[in-house]
Amino acid sequence: MEHLELFKDLEKIDNIGACFFYLNSTSSVYFVAPQIKDLFRCALDDIKKCIQTLDKSEDLENFEYRNIEKGLNILLDLQIESILDETFHSFINSYVYLAYNVNKNTLNSSIIDNKCLQILRYTGNKLTLNETLILFKSVSNRLTKWKEFLPPSFRLSEHYYKIIRGND
């Protein structure tokens, strides 16, 4: 698949600055834990260093891809669990385009490539049938696990409701 955006245009678009601005703003309600914000800051720093190194036509040494991939995993989970607002969608698109293009120009990992494209299909509501089935299985498994951890008050309320209806 061809590049989603031209790699050289990334600095003109200033995706990195937009991502940092979102992380530092009060509207970033999806990143409650400071560790998650720090992970994305580290990943964006890694991407910025990569772009600067490639602009200088230098060789990349010890480039850290794990933070970028962890960020993609978090975005996949957030899209499954939350209803996302338009501001967060623009953050997702900026981060994913950066990760995709850096990957295509350096590591060329099919795992990162597939995750980026899957996230973009989630945000664009263009999932394949197989991805939809995987999503439904994932949601079903999560709901099954949550059902096991229902507080006792819910079970008591259910029993009380049945008694009131006369079904017990």
Secondary structure, 3 states (H helix, E strand, C coil): CCCCCCHHHHHHHCHHHHHHHHHHCCCCCCCCCHHHHHHHHHHHHHHHHHHHHHHCCCCCCCCCCHHHHHHHHHHHHHHHHCCCCHHHHHHHHHHHHHHHHHHHHCCCCHHHHHHHHHHHHHHCCCCCHHHHHHHHHHHHHHHHHHHHCCCHHHHHHHHHHHHHHCCC
